[in-house]
Amino acid sequence: MESLQIGDLHIKLPIIQGGMGVAISLSGLASAVANEGGVGVISAVAIGMTEPGYEKNFREANKSALRREIRKAKSLTDGVLGVNIMLAVTDYEDMLRISLEEKIDIVFIGAGLFLRKPSSIPDSLLENSKTKFVPKVSSAKAAKLIFQYWANKYNYVPDAVVVEGPLAGGHLGFKKDDLENQKFSLPNLISETVSEMVPFEQRFGIKIPVIAAGGIYNGKDMYKIMQFGAKAVKIGTRFVTTYECDASMEYKESYLKCRKEDITIIDSPVGLPGRVVLNDFVKKIQNGYAKPVKCPWKCLKTCNFKEVKYCIAEALFNSARGNMSEGFSFAGSNAYKATKIQTVKETINDLIFEYKSNMYKMAI
């Protein structure tokens, strides 16, 4: 298993832990993964809900909570750390500024096309930063569009790209009807994106790693997708069932108890399909249940909180804290394979063993 190089940043293992919100991957999980040689990732989405009294000033709560979690993670590891930020959140620029000020190693930018420098962030902060910029996309076309824009506008390009396929957990960047379409299978998406990166690598004389995400659960999955050109994998679901994951035990147990048929797609109130573990709350919303929304802060730019049937940030935070009767767990398509809670160290050792075992089998 080769290490991962993103610009001048050396990462021992080509394993990036998925940034999972709300409050699923914070400093606890991120630092544990970083300590084992992977990239530990803090999710910035609605992170302020972990602050007491966040309703009074949600924006400031988000800022203080993200800064706190980055600093806490750094106090626990000397490894590589990232922050996952959604372009779709209202305070995206706040979250990016704090990540740069705190000298995070990598920012992963998803939920939109990462086409411009944030106007409120000084050029000096961007230019003097060693933070790597990695957009997350769901198609080679989107990757090409982002890289072409950056190349023409700024004469440089992002440092790597994550391609997330339709088998991921949480909100998905695909139409519901396309989730089973083999045209959008992760191997196809990776192959296409690798090809699209070649001209940019040649123009700028750099290597642009393509990172695969969505439905990768074990070392066999890792090995297979790397044969299509991926240089690393981004894994979320597998790390939920670890002791260090910041989610409640009830959240983790929802994975252990679920069957394959319990992993289902819902229509999220933010207008995207979402993959979740079926529970009573999910059944209620599928049957038209509505809970009045008292919105202290329009956290998503596109959310029409006056019309949505429930607040998805609240539902996700409820489940992260163990209140599954008022929430649900996002999960990748392979969450049903979880059988036990173990440490991050054990999980990564298993991934390495599974990867090498499959590599040896293919070599025979």
C-alpha positions as CSV (number, residue, x, y, z in Angstrom):
1,M,0.0,0.0,0.0
2,E,1.6,3.2,-1.2
3,S,1.6,6.4,0.8
4,L,-0.3,9.5,-0.4
5,Q,1.4,12.7,-1.5
6,I,-0.7,15.8,-1.9
7,G,1.7,18.5,-3.0
8,D,4.4,18.7,-0.3
9,L,2.2,17.0,2.2
10,H,3.2,13.4,2.9
11,I,0.5,11.0,4.3
12,K,1.6,7.6,5.5
13,L,-1.5,5.8,4.5
14,P,-3.9,6.5,1.6
15,I,-6.8,6.4,3.9
16,I,-8.9,9.6,4.6
17,Q,-11.6,9.4,7.2
18,G,-14.9,10.9,5.9
19,G,-16.0,14.2,7.4
20,M,-19.4,13.3,8.9
21,G,-22.0,15.6,10.3
22,V,-23.7,16.7,12.4
23,A,-21.2,16.0,15.2
24,I,-20.2,12.5,14.1
25,S,-16.6,13.2,13.2
26,L,-15.1,15.8,15.6
27,S,-11.7,15.9,17.3
28,G,-12.0,12.5,18.9
29,L,-12.3,10.5,15.7
30,A,-10.1,12.8,13.6
31,S,-7.2,12.7,15.9
32,A,-7.4,8.9,16.3
33,V,-7.2,8.4,12.5
34,A,-4.4,10.9,12.2
35,N,-2.4,9.1,14.8
36,E,-2.6,5.9,12.8
37,G,-1.2,7.5,9.7
38,G,-4.4,8.4,7.8
39,V,-6.1,11.8,7.4
40,G,-8.5,12.6,10.2
41,V,-11.3,14.9,9.2
42,I,-13.5,17.2,11.3
43,S,-17.0,18.0,9.9
44,A,-17.8,21.7,10.1
45,V,-21.5,21.4,9.2
46,A,-23.6,22.8,12.1
47,I,-20.7,22.1,14.4
48,G,-22.0,24.9,16.7
49,M,-24.8,22.7,17.9
50,T,-22.2,21.2,20.3
51,E,-22.0,24.6,22.0
52,P,-24.3,25.2,25.0
53,G,-26.9,27.9,24.1
54,Y,-26.0,27.8,20.4
55,E,-29.5,29.0,19.5
56,K,-28.7,32.5,20.7
57,N,-26.0,33.0,18.1
58,F,-25.6,30.0,15.9
59,R,-23.0,31.7,13.6
60,E,-20.7,32.5,16.5
61,A,-21.3,29.0,18.0
62,N,-20.1,27.5,14.7
63,K,-17.0,29.6,14.7
64,S,-16.0,28.9,18.3
65,A,-16.8,25.1,18.0
66,L,-14.8,24.6,14.9
67,R,-11.8,26.5,16.4
68,R,-12.1,24.4,19.6
69,E,-12.3,21.1,17.7
70,I,-9.3,21.9,15.5
71,R,-7.2,22.9,18.5
72,K,-8.3,19.9,20.5
73,A,-7.5,17.5,17.6
74,K,-4.0,19.1,17.2
75,S,-3.4,18.7,20.9
76,L,-4.0,14.9,20.5
77,T,-2.0,14.2,17.4
78,D,0.9,15.3,15.2
79,G,-0.7,13.6,12.2
80,V,-2.5,15.0,9.2
81,L,-5.9,16.7,9.9
82,G,-8.6,18.0,7.6
83,V,-11.8,19.9,7.8
84,N,-14.9,19.1,5.7
85,I,-16.8,22.2,4.6
86,M,-19.9,22.5,2.6
87,L,-20.2,25.3,0.1
88,A,-23.9,25.2,0.6
89,V,-23.7,26.4,4.3
90,T,-24.4,30.0,4.9
91,D,-21.2,30.5,6.9
92,Y,-18.9,28.7,4.5
93,E,-16.5,31.6,4.4
94,D,-16.3,31.7,8.2
95,M,-15.5,28.0,8.3
96,L,-12.8,28.3,5.7
97,R,-11.2,31.3,7.3
98,I,-11.0,29.6,10.6
99,S,-9.5,26.5,9.0
100,L,-6.8,28.6,7.4
101,E,-6.1,30.6,10.5
102,E,-5.7,27.4,12.5
103,K,-3.4,26.0,9.8
104,I,-5.4,22.9,9.1
105,D,-3.5,20.6,6.7
106,I,-6.4,20.0,4.2
107,V,-9.8,21.5,3.5
108,F,-12.3,19.4,1.7
109,I,-14.9,21.5,-0.1
110,G,-18.2,19.8,-1.2
111,A,-21.9,20.5,-1.8
112,G,-21.3,22.9,-4.7
113,L,-18.8,23.9,-7.4
114,F,-15.7,25.3,-5.7
115,L,-15.1,28.0,-8.4
116,R,-14.0,31.1,-6.7
117,K,-11.8,32.5,-3.9
118,P,-13.9,33.7,-1.0
119,S,-14.1,37.5,-1.2
120,S,-14.1,38.0,2.5
121,I,-10.8,36.1,3.1
122,P,-7.6,38.3,2.5
123,D,-5.4,37.2,-0.3
124,S,-2.5,37.2,2.1
125,L,-4.1,34.5,4.2
126,L,-4.7,32.3,1.1
127,E,-1.3,32.9,-0.4
128,N,0.7,32.3,2.7
129,S,-1.3,29.2,3.7
130,K,0.1,25.7,3.3
131,T,-3.4,24.3,3.6
132,K,-4.3,22.0,0.7
133,F,-7.6,22.6,-1.2
134,V,-9.5,19.5,-2.2
135,P,-12.9,19.8,-3.9
136,K,-15.4,17.0,-3.6
137,V,-17.4,16.2,-6.7
138,S,-19.7,13.5,-8.1
139,S,-18.6,13.6,-11.7
140,A,-15.6,14.0,-13.9
141,K,-17.4,16.9,-15.7
142,A,-17.6,18.8,-12.4
143,A,-14.0,18.2,-11.6
144,K,-12.9,19.4,-15.0
145,L,-15.1,22.6,-14.7
146,I,-13.5,23.4,-11.3
147,F,-9.9,22.8,-12.4
148,Q,-10.4,24.6,-15.7
149,Y,-11.8,27.7,-13.9
150,W,-8.9,27.8,-11.4
151,A,-6.3,27.3,-14.1
152,N,-7.7,30.1,-16.3
153,K,-8.6,32.5,-13.4
154,Y,-5.7,32.0,-10.9
155,N,-3.1,30.1,-12.9
156,Y,-3.0,27.3,-10.4
157,V,-5.4,24.4,-9.5
158,P,-6.6,22.6,-6.4
159,D,-4.2,20.1,-4.9
160,A,-6.3,16.9,-5.3
161,V,-9.9,15.9,-5.9
162,V,-12.4,13.6,-4.1
163,V,-14.9,11.8,-6.3
164,E,-17.9,10.5,-4.3
165,G,-20.0,7.9,-5.9
166,P,-23.7,7.1,-5.4
167,L,-23.2,4.5,-2.7
168,A,-22.1,7.0,0.0
169,G,-24.0,7.8,3.1
170,G,-25.8,11.1,3.8
171,H,-26.7,13.6,1.1
172,L,-25.9,12.5,-2.4
173,G,-24.9,14.5,-5.4
174,F,-27.1,12.4,-7.8
175,K,-30.7,12.3,-8.9
176,K,-32.6,9.6,-7.2
177,D,-33.1,7.7,-10.5
178,D,-29.4,7.7,-11.1
179,L,-28.3,6.0,-7.9
180,E,-28.5,2.5,-9.5
181,N,-27.3,3.5,-13.0
182,Q,-23.9,1.8,-13.7
183,K,-22.9,4.8,-15.8
184,F,-22.4,6.5,-12.4
185,S,-20.6,3.6,-10.7
186,L,-17.5,4.7,-8.7
187,P,-15.0,2.8,-11.0
188,N,-16.4,4.7,-14.0
189,L,-16.3,8.0,-12.2
190,I,-12.7,7.5,-11.0
191,S,-11.5,6.4,-14.5
192,E,-13.1,9.4,-16.1
193,T,-11.8,11.9,-13.5
194,V,-8.2,10.5,-13.7
195,S,-8.3,11.1,-17.5
196,E,-9.6,14.6,-17.0
197,M,-6.7,15.5,-14.6
198,V,-3.9,14.6,-17.0
199,P,-3.9,17.9,-19.0
200,F,-3.7,19.9,-15.7
201,E,-0.9,17.7,-14.4
202,Q,1.0,18.3,-17.6
203,R,0.3,22.0,-17.7
204,F,1.4,22.7,-14.1
205,G,4.0,19.9,-13.8
206,I,2.3,18.4,-10.7
207,K,0.6,15.2,-9.6
208,I,-3.2,15.6,-8.8
209,P,-4.3,12.6,-6.7
210,V,-7.9,11.4,-7.4
211,I,-9.4,10.2,-4.2
212,A,-12.3,7.7,-4.2
213,A,-15.3,7.9,-1.9
214,G,-18.7,6.4,-1.5
215,G,-19.4,2.7,-0.7
216,I,-15.8,1.8,0.2
217,Y,-16.0,-0.3,3.3
218,N,-13.1,-2.8,3.4
219,G,-9.6,-3.3,2.1
220,K,-10.9,-5.3,-0.8
221,D,-12.9,-2.3,-1.9
222,M,-9.8,-0.2,-1.5
223,Y,-7.7,-2.4,-3.7
224,K,-10.3,-2.7,-6.4
225,I,-10.9,1.0,-6.8
226,M,-7.2,1.8,-6.8
227,Q,-6.9,-0.3,-9.9
228,F,-9.0,2.3,-11.7
229,G,-6.5,5.1,-10.8
230,A,-7.5,6.3,-7.3
231,K,-4.5,7.2,-5.2
232,A,-6.4,7.1,-1.9
233,V,-9.8,6.4,-0.5
234,K,-12.1,8.4,1.7
235,I,-14.1,6.2,4.2
236,G,-16.8,7.3,6.5
237,T,-19.1,4.4,7.4
238,R,-16.4,2.0,8.6
239,F,-15.2,4.5,11.1
240,V,-18.6,5.1,12.7
241,T,-18.4,1.8,14.6
242,T,-15.2,2.8,16.5
243,Y,-14.9,3.7,20.1
244,E,-13.3,7.0,19.1
245,C,-16.1,8.1,16.8
246,D,-17.8,11.2,18.4
247,A,-21.3,9.8,17.8
248,S,-23.5,8.3,20.5
249,M,-23.4,4.6,21.2
250,E,-27.1,4.5,20.0
251,Y,-26.0,5.9,16.7
252,K,-23.3,3.3,16.3
253,E,-25.6,0.5,17.4
254,S,-28.0,1.5,14.6
255,Y,-25.3,0.2,12.2
256,L,-24.8,-3.0,14.2
257,K,-28.5,-3.8,14.2
258,C,-29.4,-2.9,10.7
259,R,-29.9,-5.3,7.8
260,K,-29.1,-4.7,4.2
261,E,-32.7,-3.9,3.5
262,D,-32.8,-1.3,6.3
263,I,-30.5,1.0,4.4
264,T,-32.8,3.3,2.4
265,I,-33.0,6.5,0.5
266,I,-35.1,9.5,1.8
267,D,-35.9,12.8,0.2
268,S,-34.1,15.3,2.4
269,P,-35.8,18.6,3.2
270,V,-32.8,20.3,1.5
271,G,-33.8,18.9,-1.8
272,L,-31.3,16.0,-2.2
273,P,-31.6,12.2,-1.8
274,G,-30.1,10.9,1.4
275,R,-29.0,7.4,2.4
276,V,-30.0,6.5,6.0
277,V,-30.7,3.6,8.3
278,L,-34.4,2.9,8.5
279,N,-36.0,3.5,11.9
280,D,-39.3,4.7,13.4
281,F,-38.5,8.4,12.7
282,V,-37.7,7.7,9.1
283,K,-40.9,5.8,8.7
284,K,-42.8,8.8,10.2
285,I,-41.3,11.2,7.8
286,Q,-41.9,8.9,4.9
287,N,-45.5,8.9,5.9
288,G,-45.7,12.7,5.9
289,Y,-44.8,13.5,9.5
290,A,-44.0,17.2,10.0
291,K,-42.5,18.8,13.0
292,P,-42.7,22.6,13.2
293,V,-39.3,24.2,12.6
294,K,-38.0,27.0,14.8
295,C,-35.0,28.1,12.9
296,P,-32.4,30.0,14.9
297,W,-30.1,30.3,11.9
298,K,-30.5,29.5,8.2
299,C,-27.5,27.1,8.2
300,L,-28.0,26.1,4.5
301,K,-28.3,28.8,1.8
302,T,-31.0,26.8,-0.1
303,C,-33.1,25.8,2.9
304,N,-36.6,27.2,3.0
305,F,-37.2,26.6,6.7
306,K,-40.7,28.0,6.5
307,E,-41.8,25.2,4.2
308,V,-39.7,22.1,5.2
309,K,-41.4,19.4,7.2
310,Y,-38.6,19.1,9.7
311,C,-35.1,20.4,10.4
312,I,-32.5,17.9,9.2
313,A,-29.7,19.5,11.2
314,E,-31.8,19.0,14.3
315,A,-32.6,15.4,13.4
316,L,-29.0,14.6,12.8
317,F,-27.8,16.2,16.0
318,N,-30.5,14.4,17.9
319,S,-29.2,11.0,16.7
320,A,-25.6,12.0,17.2
321,R,-26.5,12.6,20.9
322,G,-28.4,9.3,21.1
323,N,-32.0,10.5,20.7
324,M,-32.9,8.2,17.8
325,S,-36.7,8.7,18.3
326,E,-36.2,12.2,17.0
327,G,-33.6,11.6,14.4
328,F,-31.8,9.0,12.1
329,S,-28.3,8.0,11.2
330,F,-26.8,8.7,7.8
331,A,-25.0,5.6,6.5
332,G,-23.2,4.3,3.4
333,S,-24.6,1.4,1.5
334,N,-22.4,-1.1,3.3
335,A,-23.3,-0.1,6.9
336,Y,-25.0,-3.4,7.4
337,K,-21.7,-5.2,7.3
338,A,-20.7,-3.7,10.7
339,T,-20.6,-6.4,13.4
340,K,-18.7,-4.8,16.3
341,I,-17.3,-1.7,17.9
342,Q,-13.5,-1.6,17.8
343,T,-10.7,0.9,18.1
344,V,-9.6,3.1,15.2
345,K,-6.2,1.3,15.3
346,E,-7.9,-2.1,15.0
347,T,-10.0,-0.8,12.1
348,I,-7.1,0.6,10.1
349,N,-5.1,-2.6,10.8
350,D,-8.0,-4.6,9.4
351,L,-8.2,-2.4,6.3
352,I,-4.5,-2.9,5.7
353,F,-4.7,-6.6,6.2
354,E,-7.8,-6.9,3.9
355,Y,-6.0,-4.7,1.2
356,K,-2.8,-6.8,1.3
357,S,-4.7,-10.1,1.3
358,N,-6.7,-9.1,-1.8
359,M,-3.5,-7.8,-3.5
360,Y,-1.7,-11.2,-2.9
361,K,-4.8,-13.1,-4.2
362,M,-4.7,-11.1,-7.4
363,A,-1.0,-11.6,-7.8
364,I,-1.3,-15.4,-7.7
